[in-house]
Amino acid sequence: MPVLILVLILALILVSMPVLFLALILVSMPVLILVLILVLMPVPFLVLVPAPGPAPGLDAGPYPGPDPGLGAGPYPGSDPGPDPGLSAGPYPGPIPSPNPGPSLHPAPVPGPAAPGDALPLSPQTSMKNMERELVCPVCKEMYKQPLALPCMHNVCHVCASEVLLQHGYLCCDPTSEPSSPAATPATRSPRLGRRGVPKPDRLDRLLKSGFGTYPGRKRGTVHPQTISFPCPACQRDIDLGERGLGSLFRNLTLERVVERYRQTINISAAIMCQFCKPPQLEATKGCTECKSSFCNECFKLYHPWGTQKAQHEPTPPTLTFRPKGLMCPEHKEEVTHYCKTCQRLVCQLCRVRRTHTSHKITPVLSAYQALREKLTKSLAYILSSQDTVQTQIAELEETVKHTEVNGSQAKEEVSQLIQGLCAMLEEKRASLLQAIEECQQERLASLHYQIQEHQAMLENSGMVGYAQEVLKETDHPCFVQAAKQLHNRILRATDSLQSFRPAATASFSHFQLDVSRELKLLTDLAFIKGCGRC
């Protein structure tokens, strides 16, 4: 019986084996075909690309992007792309639009004028005059990553770092923040080979920064200390606290005005690819995430298909990748309020801190509207007073002419009277002439100085042009930051216009001499009125 069962099992196996083998072949056939396709056909997306990482030996280009010295500071993030030209309207900053939609620009914020509106330039205004408003007081070049100082002046971030170094403070490397895609000396391009461009010479000495928690730490110190920064413009010592440069806001509005100015006068140089081996190709794309500009080939190389970098949106090439808005340097939060007591932008966390408990704090939109209205009115007064300034200058010039003529006549009369006197009057005559001369020179000096002051008001057309560009700013925090210092300057010019009067009179009538007196009184001879004083 067992033998019979064994025989039946063997027979069943022999009969079913061809069927099982055929079924196995049919099931595995698609898998075998797919494997053959993958082996025999090249697949581009399987090419390995270096993983993202820091680029220790790679140059980030002539403009290295945001600095870690500000990194603890107010502008993390990236800019959506280069600003439009002067005719392209206001820069679309992070200010929420009341009517969101597909429009390229945000809707106007309620106020005395639309954000993009600007008062017309006067005939005396020229772009050359405005250039003086856009030049750093340290490097004498147009601002790059300007920092807004509490004294209402600005300075390039690299220049500020150098000033602190000269005063014995250590500053973090302005180029250490990654501003380009990952690359190492071993990163290769199929076309260009290894890439390795030296750092800018100007920043080499900043790479020797020592240890410290914040940029601007004094050499050899361990405990936190207050950083003192001497303003290059007004020579005031600015207290930066323990955070150093990290406590300062980046003046994004000024950056945008500089870029629009460069585009207007056509001095923007061609932007080259930051990853080509020399000779470099001209950049055709930019990436706000990588903070770099690329040629077509390098863009594809560093944004391979199938990786997270492939999701980066290309933008027009630029050398300045700015953050989208102002951020709190301490909490890394977007600024939403303005502290009138401290005259500083603050975030929600700063608002609830004990430091600002009793301070008068207003939403940044309210500060924007109020300050914009004040700046608009002051600027309108300055522009409408150009004819008044010209009239006052003409009046002063006429006063100078009469002063010169009348003074000369007074000297001539005195000379004719003294000539009839004896030799003992010669010394007295010289002293009297000297008195008239000194008075005349004093008056002329005062009048010439007053003319120079009024001419300077006409030359303030550069400041007027800069103010008009600031009025195009729609980013509320950035506008409040830039307009505050500009409004103070305009107020000073307004006060000078309202309190105008000539600095000296043209009359010399009180220098007359009475020669009817007797000779014995010659030693006491003096001018009739005021004893010869102006």
Secondary structure, DSSP 8 states (H G I E B T S, - for coil): -HHHHHHHHHHHHHHHHHHHHHHHHHHHHHHHHHHHHHHHS--GGGS--------TT----SS--S-TTTTTTT--S--SS----GGG-S---S---SS-SS-SS----SSSS-TT------TT--HHHHHGGGB-TTTSSB-SSEEE-TTS-EEEHHHHHHHHHHTTEE---TT-S--S----TT-EETTTEE------GGGGGGGG----SSTTEETT--S---EEEE-TTT--EEEEETTGGGGSEE-HHHHHHHHHHHHHHT-----B-SSS-SS--B--EEETTTTEEE-HHHHHHHS-TTSGGGG--EE---S----SS-B-TTT--B--EEETTTTEEE-HHHHTSGGGTTS-EEEHHHHHHHHHHHHHHHHHHHHHTHHHHHHHHHHHHHHHHHHHHHHHHHHHHHHHHHHTS-THHHHHHHHHHHHHHHHHHHHHHHHHHHHHHHHHHHHTHHHHHHHHHHHT---HHHHHHHHHHHHHHHHHHHHHHHT---SS----GGG---TTS-GGGGGG---SSGGG--
